[in-house]
Amino acid sequence: MPSIKRGLNHLLHNRAQFCDSIVKNFLGFLPDKLYLSLRYRCQMGHWINWKNPKTFTEKLQWLKVNDYKPEYTKMVDKLAAKDYVAQRIGEQYIIPTLGVWECVENIDWDSLPDQFVLKTTHGGGGCGVFVCSDKTHFDNAKAIEKLQTSMHSNAGKTYREKPYLNVPRKIIAEKFMAERKAKGNAKISDLLDYKFFCFNGKVKCFKIDFGRFVEHHANYYSPEGQLLPFGEKGLEPDPNHIEMMPENLNKMIDIAEKLSEGFKFLRVDLYNVKGKIYFGELTFYPASGMLPFVPEEWDEKLGSFLNL
């Protein structure tokens, strides 16, 4: 009984999270616009202006409801997207695939090298991504449990992101691309993730994630590589951590703009490993458009770049 009481107190203390869980778990039958309005209100603290959206996050909700084409599904499918991207910029930018399986039980662990990355094909962001930097210390049981959970997730339903609704659910293994870096007496693996925010085919800013699976931080930069004074709630900018821009940053921007040409908004994720550029993923709705920016005026500033 005391544990139940503590749990209820925790939920009530986090009213926004509690309300959002009610909408997500019990009101899934609602039409898209009403469902998104409620979830947005719970997470962002205000209602969506559907008639005249101003902010970036509002406009992403508008795009969910009003902008969908069948090709979007292929673009967010982590396996099919490789072919889609290769046809546009070339095979040399694609991370090698080591294996593809229909279900967790079919994963051929013995065939995998000492280092690898596992991903579910239908999940957005870091959902369903598992990095193995040393097979001898990799917790297979934990990975299997989380992969099974991820295989049952559905961003298409829970966040009304239509591109994900019909993505075939598979598990893929990819080549491990992270670079080993020294930290004290230990060696850690890190892979900088460059996320280019492309508005109507033009990069207006990009985000660099670092220490994503260790101590996650992120900074936003202008296309010229200058640190921008904003971040995300829970992931505020770290001015003390300034990454040196890669020499081929302009090439990365060119690739991002080529892949985003013809789309109102598209986030193009790329990696840069020892000067070589690799494709990561394509995203139509970063954080599903439900993560507050800090300071919040940047939500409207980014929104001004998005022409609906």
N, C-alpha and C positions, 0 to 999 in steps of 0.2 A: 504493500500500500504506500509506504513512504516514497519508494522509487517512482511509482505512478504519479504521485503528487509532485515530485520534483520535475518529472517530465512535463507535466501540464504547466507548471510554473515557468519552465523554460520556454515552452511554446507561446504562452501568453506574453512573456517578456519580449519575445521576438514576434510582435503582432503581424508585421509585414510578411514574414516567412510563414507564419501560421495561416494567414488569409490566403496566401498564394498556394499553399499545399491543399487547402480546401477546394479552390478553383480547379487546380490540376487534377486532383484525385476524384472529385465528385461532380464537377460541372463540365466534363468533357463533351457532353451532348450539345452544348451551346454552339450556335453558329460562330464562324471564325471571328467576325468583327467584335461581337460581344465578349467572347472568350478572351481574345487578345486585350480588349479594353480593361477587363478585370485583372488579368495577370500583370499588365503594364502598370495599372494603378497600384497594385500591391508592391511591385518591385521598384517602381520609379517615384512613387509618391504623388503623382498627378495623373489626370486623365489625358487620353490622346485627343488631339484636335484633328479629327478625321477630315473635316471640310477644308482646313487650311493648315496642314502639318508644317511646322517650322524646324523642329530639331531633327538631328540625324536619327535618333532612336525612334521618334514618331514616324519618320519617313520610311524606316525599315519595316515597321508594322504595316504601313500603307502598301509597300511593295509585296509583302506576304499575301495580302488580300487581292491586289490588283495586277500583279505582274508575275506570270508563270508561263514557261514554255517547256515542252517535253525535253529539250536538250539540257535543261538545268539539272535534271536527274543524273545524266551521264557526267556532268561536270562536278557534282559533289560526291559521286561514287569513287572511293579511293583507288579502286582498281581500274574502272573504265576511264577515269580522268587521265590516267597515264597515256592511253591511246589518243584521247582527245587533245591533250597538250602536245604530245609528240608530233601529231599531224600539223600543228601550228608553229612550233618552234624547233622541233628536232628531237631525236631519240637521245642525244647526248646530255640532255637535261633531266632525264628520268632516272630515279633511284632504282637499281635492280631489284626485281621481285624474286624471292627465294622459294616461295611456295604459296599455294592457294588452297583453302579447305572450306567445305560447306558447313562444317560444324566443329566445335571444340574437340570432340572425341576423335576426330580424324587427323588432328595435328601430328605430323611426323617429327617428333622431337629429336630423334636420332639423326635426322637429315640436316638439322640446323647447325650452323657453325658456332664457335665459341661466343660470338657477339651477333646480335640480331635485334630487330624491332618487329613486334606483332601489332597488327591493327585490325579493327573491324571495319568493313568497307562502308557501312551506313551511318557511322557516327560523326558528329561535327566536333571541331576543336580537338581537345586532348582526350575526349571520351573514347574508351576502347583502345588506347595506345599503351603498349608495354615495352619498355626498353630493357634489353639484357646486355649488359656490358661485360659480364663474366658468367658463362653458362654453369660453372661449377658452384656458383653461389646464387643462382637464379631459383626463386621459389615457384616451381611449376604449379603446385597446388593453388597458391594464391592467384597466380595468373589465370588458371583455368576457371576459378570461381568468379573472378572479375570479368573475364571474357564472356562467360555464360550470362552474367547480368547485363553486360553491354549488348549481347546478341538479342536480348529481349527489349532493349530500349527503343524508343521511336520518337525522334525529334519532330518528325512530320506531324504526329498527333499532339505531343505535349507542348510544342511551341508553334504548331500550325505552319511548319516550314515545308511546303508542298514538294520541293525538290527531293526531299528524303523519303517521301512516302513509298515510292516504288523501287528504291535501291535494293538490289539483291543482297541478302545478308550473308556475307562470307568473312573469312579471316585470312589475312595475307601476312607473309613474313617478308621483311625487306632487309637489305644490307644495312649494317650498322655504320652510320656516317659520322658519329661524334668524334671530336678530337680529344685526346687525353691531355689534361692540364694539371700541373702540380698545384696543390693547395696545402701548405704546411708540409707534413711528412707523407701526406696521402696524394694519390692521383685520382682526379675525378674526371668524368666524361661530360662534355658540354657541347651543345650544338646550337649556335645562334639561329634564331628563327626570325626572318625578316618578313613582316606582314605589310604589304603595300595596299593602302586604301585608295582605290581607283574610282574616281567620279567621272562618269561619262567618258571613260577611256583615258583619263589623266590622273597621275599620281599626285595627290595633294599632301600626303604625309605618309610616314611608315612607322611601324612599331617594331622594336627589337626585343624579343623575349630572351632572357638569359637565365641559366640555372633553373630551367623549367621543371626539372624533375628532382632538384636538390633544394635550392633556396630561390624560389621564383621571384624575379623582378622584371620590370619592363619600362622602357622609355619610348617616347614618341619623338620623331625627328621630321624636319622639313625635307623636301626633296634634295636640298643642298647639303643635308647632313647636320643641320643645326638642331640642338636640343630644344624641344618645344615644352612650354610650361604647363603641361596637363598630363593627366593619367586617368586611371579608372579606380573606382571605389574598391578599396582593399588591395590595390596594386598601384599606389601613388608613384609618381616619377622619382627616380633616385639620381639627383644631380651629381652625386659623388661617383657614380658608375657611368663613365662616358666611354662608349665603344669607339675605337678607331674605325672610320668608314673604310670599307673595302675599296681597292683601287678601281674595281670594275662596278662601282655602285651605279653609274649611268647605264651600264649594260643591263643590270638588274631592273632598273626602272623601265628601260626599253622593252624588256621581256614582259614585265607586268602590264604595261600599257598595250602591248600587242595582244595579250590574252584577254584583257578587259575591254577591248574595242567593241563598241556596239551595245554595251550594257550600262544601265543607269548607275549601278554601283556593283563593284566586285572587289573583294579582297583577295589578292594573290599572294600566297605564301611561298617564299623561296629560301633556300639555304645557300651558304657560301662556305665551301670547305677547301681551304688552301687555294683560294682564288678561283675555284671551279664552282659554277652555279648549278643548283639542283632545284627541281620543282618539288613543292611540298603539297599544297592543296588549294582549292578554290572555295571561297566562302561568300555566300550572298548576304548573310545576316550575322555579323560578328556578335558573339554572346547573345544571339537571338534578338539583339536590339533592346536588351533589358538589363544593361549594366550601366549605372550612372557614371558620368565623367566627373572628374575633379580637376579644377573647379567646373561647376555645371554649365557655365556660359559657353564652354567649348562644345557642348552638345548642339547648340544653335549655330555656332560657327561652322562646325562640320556639316550641319544640315544645310547651310547656305550653298555648299558646293554641289548638293544633290538636286538636280533638276528632274522633277517627276513628269 
